[in-house]
Amino acid sequence: MLRNGGRVVQILTSESNPRPVDWNYPAWYSKYPMRFVEDVPVPPGGEVAGGELVVLEYDITDKMGYGSDSLKTMAKGFGAMGSMMMNKFSPKHNELGLIAKDKTGKELGRFVFSLWPIGNDEIVDLNKDMRQRPREYNNTLITKNRAVTSVELSKANTWWGLPSDTKQVHVSNLNRAGFFKTIQAVKDYAAGHQWFNDYEITMPDGKVKMPAVTCNSLIEHVIESASHQRAFDDGLGKMGYLALSVDKKKAQKFGTVATKHIHALMKSKSWGAHYNKDMYVVPAYYDEDGKPRASSAKEAPEEWYVVWTSGVNWRQNYIKAEEFQLKAGFKVGEAAGMNLRQIPKEFDSAPAAPAPEKKPEGKNLLKNAHKGKGKGKNHKKR
């Protein structure tokens, strides 16, 4: 949506998914015009009779931190072959697109859904710090890892605010029931995933101890719910997840660790020598099935995972997705309606969110994360 020439982002909230606390995310609150809503807005015009579900993919090499800026330069040195390989295998970010249509097939509007790690705006230098790093606060430890599900509504036949080279990859045509099933799946995911988790933790036998929760996992959930397709396995988008594999020697006793033990570890000599090298500390936000854990799905997690590992792996499907895109095709740039001018006043009606009520800081008030997403929101890229 647009307001006074700028973009107004709508944030899904509910009784179980309240607004983020202002004391931990002041930069985010001050930076963006936004509106908190409990439902996805309806596009102006005729009645929605169906739509099209798509994946929106764009390159984020320049958002990936120190050293990544040299990738494109190096690729250019290899000429056409380098450019081709860069396009196929450079880091990508995906968002979920939903095109609303009336009974004649005419477009009514376009939605973009994304899981937004708002703590990126609180980090001074994402090349040197990460949202998920434990921080001392009022005798406990907090992170800056809150996530919100954002909704952006553009007019018909255009996507607003995406990079001009964004690919639009077709996933499924939807009838009316499928359209609203998609909307409900987005709302359900928002309610149950309020904490961004960059790292998928797996045991030596391959069993997932805690899944990653990123924009890609939002896309996987919604696509499977709406069309019974598996976005990662089927290659519907170029997706990647950071994966930590627990060392075999530590596997037998691997489990959650209380905050007081993390506090002590941070003060020990081993912290600087091992943290984010062969030892990763991750809030225990979710269980094996991706459901939030009451003890830790909050600003000050009570339990954490200490993962000793040989390194971070990247579980990705880029070859599969490239094959799918070459076979199925995609739209890009003007053909996909990227950033065409928005005119109708109906898309300019959302007020900015009122400033949240200030609350005193205290114990009870009570996300490297590898770098921000493209867009002006500093989104996450996985």
C-alpha positions in Angstrom: 0.0 0.0 0.0 1.0 3.6 -0.5 0.6 6.5 1.7 1.7 10.1 0.9 4.0 8.7 -1.7 5.6 6.0 0.5 4.9 2.4 1.3 2.8 1.4 4.2 3.6 -2.1 5.4 0.8 -4.0 7.1 1.8 -6.4 9.9 -0.3 -9.3 10.9 -1.2 -9.5 14.6 -3.6 -11.4 16.8 -4.3 -12.1 20.4 -1.5 -14.8 20.4 0.7 -12.7 18.1 1.0 -9.2 19.7 3.0 -6.3 18.4 6.7 -6.4 19.0 7.9 -4.7 22.2 9.1 -1.2 21.4 11.9 -1.2 24.0 13.9 -3.8 22.0 13.1 -2.6 18.5 13.1 1.2 18.6 14.9 1.7 15.3 12.4 -0.5 13.5 9.4 1.4 14.9 10.9 4.8 14.0 12.0 3.8 10.5 8.9 2.4 8.8 5.3 3.6 8.2 3.2 0.6 9.1 -0.2 -0.6 10.1 -1.0 -3.4 12.5 -3.9 -5.5 11.3 -5.6 -8.7 12.3 -6.7 -9.7 8.8 -5.3 -9.5 5.3 -6.8 -6.5 3.4 -9.2 -7.0 0.5 -8.2 -5.4 -2.8 -10.6 -2.7 -4.1 -12.9 -3.5 -7.0 -14.8 -6.6 -7.8 -15.3 -9.7 -5.6 -12.4 -12.1 -5.4 -13.2 -15.4 -7.3 -9.7 -16.9 -7.3 -6.1 -16.1 -8.1 -2.6 -17.2 -8.8 0.1 -18.2 -6.3 3.7 -17.3 -7.3 7.2 -17.2 -5.9 9.1 -13.9 -6.2 12.8 -14.5 -6.4 15.7 -12.0 -6.5 19.5 -11.9 -6.0 20.9 -10.7 -2.7 24.6 -11.3 -3.1 25.2 -7.7 -2.1 23.3 -8.2 1.1 25.3 -11.2 2.3 28.0 -9.5 4.2 31.8 -9.2 4.1 33.4 -10.6 0.9 30.2 -11.1 -1.0 30.7 -7.9 -3.0 33.7 -9.6 -4.7 31.5 -12.4 -6.1 29.9 -10.4 -8.9 33.3 -8.7 -9.8 34.9 -12.1 -10.1 32.0 -13.5 -12.1 32.3 -10.6 -14.6 35.9 -11.6 -15.2 34.7 -14.9 -16.7 32.4 -13.1 -19.1 29.2 -14.7 -20.3 30.0 -18.0 -18.4 30.6 -16.1 -15.2 27.3 -14.2 -15.5 25.4 -17.4 -16.2 26.8 -19.1 -13.1 26.2 -16.1 -11.0 22.6 -16.0 -12.0 22.1 -19.7 -11.3 23.9 -20.1 -8.0 24.3 -16.7 -6.3 22.3 -16.2 -3.0 18.6 -15.7 -3.6 15.8 -14.3 -1.5 12.2 -15.4 -2.0 8.9 -13.8 -1.1 5.4 -15.2 -1.6 3.1 -13.5 -4.2 -0.6 -13.9 -4.5 -2.5 -12.4 -7.4 -6.3 -11.8 -6.7 -8.7 -12.1 -9.7 -12.4 -11.7 -10.3 -14.7 -14.2 -12.0 -13.6 -13.0 -15.4 -9.9 -13.5 -14.7 -9.3 -9.8 -14.4 -6.7 -8.8 -11.8 -7.9 -7.0 -8.7 -4.6 -6.6 -6.8 -1.3 -8.3 -5.8 -0.2 -9.4 -2.4 3.4 -10.0 -1.2 3.9 -11.9 2.0 7.2 -12.1 3.9 8.6 -13.2 7.3 10.5 -10.1 8.4 13.4 -10.3 10.9 12.9 -6.8 12.4 16.0 -7.0 14.5 18.2 -6.2 11.5 17.4 -2.6 12.0 18.8 -2.7 15.5 22.2 -4.0 14.4 24.8 -1.3 13.7 26.9 -3.6 11.4 25.4 -6.9 10.2 28.9 -7.9 9.0 30.1 -7.9 12.6 27.0 -8.7 14.7 23.9 -10.9 14.5 20.4 -10.7 15.8 20.6 -14.1 17.5 23.6 -13.2 19.6 22.7 -13.3 23.4 22.8 -9.9 25.0 22.9 -9.0 28.7 19.8 -7.1 29.8 18.5 -6.6 33.3 20.3 -9.7 34.7 19.1 -11.9 31.9 19.8 -12.6 28.2 17.8 -11.3 25.3 18.1 -11.4 21.5 16.8 -9.1 18.7 15.2 -11.9 16.8 11.5 -11.0 16.7 9.9 -11.8 13.3 6.6 -10.4 11.9 4.6 -11.5 8.9 4.3 -8.5 6.6 1.6 -8.0 4.0 2.0 -5.5 1.1 -0.9 -4.9 -1.4 -0.2 -3.5 -4.8 -2.7 -2.5 -7.5 -3.5 -5.0 -10.3 -0.8 -6.0 -12.8 2.2 -4.7 -10.8 4.5 -5.7 -7.9 5.6 -2.6 -6.0 8.9 -2.2 -4.2 10.7 -5.3 -5.5 14.1 -5.3 -7.4 13.5 -4.8 -11.2 15.1 -8.1 -12.0 12.8 -10.1 -9.7 11.6 -13.4 -11.2 7.9 -14.3 -11.0 7.7 -18.1 -10.8 4.2 -19.6 -11.3 3.2 -22.1 -8.6 -0.6 -22.7 -8.9 -3.9 -21.3 -10.1 -6.4 -21.0 -7.4 -10.2 -21.1 -7.2 -12.0 -19.0 -4.6 -11.6 -21.6 -1.9 -7.9 -22.0 -2.7 -7.4 -18.2 -2.6 -8.8 -17.9 0.9 -7.1 -21.1 2.0 -3.8 -19.4 1.1 -4.7 -16.3 3.2 -5.6 -18.5 6.2 -2.3 -20.4 5.9 -0.4 -17.1 6.0 -2.3 -16.0 9.1 -1.7 -19.4 10.8 2.0 -19.2 10.1 2.2 -15.7 11.5 0.5 -16.7 14.7 2.9 -19.6 15.3 6.2 -18.2 14.2 7.1 -15.0 15.9 10.9 -15.7 16.2 13.3 -15.8 13.3 15.6 -18.8 13.5 18.5 -18.8 11.1 19.8 -22.2 11.9 18.3 -25.7 11.3 19.8 -28.0 13.9 20.2 -31.6 13.0 21.5 -34.7 14.9 24.2 -37.0 13.4 21.4 -39.4 12.2 19.8 -36.6 10.2 16.9 -36.0 12.6 15.9 -32.4 12.9 16.1 -31.1 16.4 14.9 -27.6 15.6 13.9 -26.4 12.1 14.9 -23.1 10.6 12.2 -20.4 10.6 12.7 -18.0 7.7 10.8 -16.5 4.8 11.5 -19.7 2.9 9.8 -21.8 5.5 6.8 -19.5 5.4 6.6 -20.1 1.6 7.0 -23.8 2.0 4.2 -23.9 4.6 1.7 -21.8 2.6 2.4 -23.6 -0.8 1.9 -27.0 0.8 -1.3 -25.9 2.5 -2.8 -24.3 -0.5 -1.6 -26.5 -3.4 -0.2 -29.7 -1.8 3.2 -29.0 -3.5 6.5 -29.1 -1.7 8.3 -25.9 -2.6 11.8 -27.0 -1.6 11.7 -30.6 -2.9 10.0 -29.6 -6.1 12.3 -26.7 -6.8 9.6 -24.1 -7.0 12.0 -21.5 -5.8 15.8 -21.3 -5.1 15.9 -21.9 -1.4 18.6 -22.4 1.1 18.8 -23.1 4.8 21.8 -22.7 7.2 22.3 -26.1 8.9 24.2 -27.0 12.1 24.9 -30.7 12.5 25.6 -31.7 16.2 29.0 -33.3 16.7 28.7 -37.0 17.2 30.7 -36.8 20.4 28.2 -34.4 21.9 25.0 -36.0 20.5 24.2 -38.3 23.3 23.8 -35.6 25.9 22.6 -32.9 23.5 19.7 -30.9 24.8 18.6 -27.5 26.0 20.7 -25.4 28.4 19.4 -22.8 30.9 20.1 -19.1 30.5 22.3 -19.1 33.6 24.7 -21.5 31.9 24.9 -19.4 28.8 25.6 -16.4 31.0 28.5 -18.3 32.6 29.8 -19.5 29.2 29.8 -15.9 27.9 32.1 -14.9 30.7 34.5 -17.8 30.2 37.7 -17.8 28.1 36.3 -20.4 25.7 33.6 -17.9 24.5 35.9 -15.8 22.3 37.8 -18.8 21.1 34.8 -20.9 20.0 31.7 -18.7 19.6 30.4 -18.9 16.0 33.5 -20.9 15.0 32.9 -24.4 16.2 30.3 -23.6 18.8 27.0 -21.9 18.1 24.5 -20.7 20.7 20.9 -20.7 19.4 17.7 -19.9 21.4 15.5 -23.0 21.7 12.5 -21.2 20.1 10.9 -24.3 18.6 10.5 -28.0 19.1 11.2 -30.7 16.5 7.9 -30.0 14.7 8.5 -26.3 14.5 6.0 -25.4 17.2 6.9 -22.6 19.6 8.3 -23.7 23.0 6.7 -21.7 25.8 9.9 -21.4 27.8 11.9 -19.8 25.0 9.6 -18.2 22.4 10.0 -14.7 23.9 12.4 -11.8 24.1 14.4 -13.4 26.9 14.6 -17.2 26.2 14.9 -19.4 29.2 16.5 -22.2 27.3 19.1 -22.4 24.5 21.0 -24.9 22.4 24.8 -25.0 22.5 25.8 -26.7 19.2 29.4 -27.9 18.8 29.9 -28.6 15.2 32.6 -28.6 12.5 30.9 -25.8 10.7 27.7 -24.4 9.1 26.4 -26.2 6.1 24.0 -24.8 3.5 21.1 -27.1 2.5 19.9 -25.8 -0.8 18.0 -26.9 -3.9 19.4 -24.5 -6.5 20.1 -27.1 -9.2 16.6 -28.6 -8.8 15.0 -25.1 -8.9 17.1 -24.1 -12.0 15.8 -27.2 -13.8 12.2 -26.3 -12.8 12.5 -22.7 -14.0 14.1 -23.7 -17.3 11.2 -26.2 -17.9 8.3 -24.1 -16.6 9.6 -20.7 -17.4 9.2 -17.4 -15.5 8.4 -13.8 -15.9 10.9 -11.0 -15.0 11.0 -7.2 -15.1 8.3 -5.3 -16.9 6.7 -8.6 -18.1 6.0 -9.5 -14.5 4.8 -5.9 -13.7 7.7 -4.9 -11.6 7.3 -1.4 -10.0 4.8 0.0 -12.4 3.3 3.3 -11.1 0.5 2.9 -8.6 -2.4 5.3 -9.1 -5.7 4.4 -7.5 -6.5 6.2 -4.3 -8.0 3.1 -2.9 -4.4 1.9 -2.3 -3.6 5.0 -0.4 -5.9 4.7 2.6 -3.9 3.1 5.4 -2.8 5.3 8.3 0.6 4.8 9.8 0.7 2.8 13.0 0.3 4.8 16.2 3.4 4.8 18.4 3.2 2.0 20.9 2.7 2.8 24.5 6.0 3.2 26.4 6.5 0.7 29.2 9.2 0.7 31.9 12.1 -1.5 31.4 12.4 -4.4 33.8 13.1 -8.0 34.1 9.6 -9.0 33.1 9.8 -6.9 29.9 11.2 -9.0 29.1 18.0 -12.2 15.6 25.1 -13.2 10.9 21.6 -14.0 11.5 23.3 -13.8 8.3 22.5 -10.4 6.8 19.4 -8.7 5.7 17.0 -9.2 2.9 17.0 -7.0 -0.1 14.2 -4.5 0.0 14.3 -1.4 2.1 13.2 -3.4 5.0 16.6 -5.1 5.6 14.8 -8.4 5.2 16.5 -11.8 5.8 17.7 -13.6 2.8 17.3 -17.3 3.5 
